[in-house]
Amino acid sequence: MPEDILMAIGVGVDMFDCVAPTRMARTGTLFTSQGKINIRSEKYKKDFSTPDPECDCYTCKNFSRAYLRHLFNADEISAYILSTIHNLYFYHKLTEGARRAIEEGKFEQYKRQWLERLSVAVG
């Protein structure tokens, strides 16, 4: 999970092999800047907003929450692909930000801000 990655970075771990982004994508769980969402939820049926307004991955730039939900409900392979693209991009940006924060001597602040954001369950 993203919070585990941040905690590990905080104690010096600098290399990861993580299946969470793809495994969670297969279940319809997307990591977002506001916490995790389960895109299969009924509440996204008519939600035409981007999965994560702060993300500029291919999925977020081109597809809505409602459409991703539809793809999952139709058991379309593209649902898994698009969700995986998003989750991998999210993890990449999270660790890229952590690296930058370390270089600037602001990692603890970065980690604290993200842990607060990730603790908010939005779906």
Secondary structure, DSSP 8 states (H G I E B T S, - for coil): -HHHHHHHHHTT-------HHHHHHHTTEEEETTEEEETTSGGGTT--S-S-TT--SHHHHH--HHHHHHHHHTT-HHHHHHHHHHHHHHHHHHHHHHHHHHHTT-HHHHHHHHHHHHT----
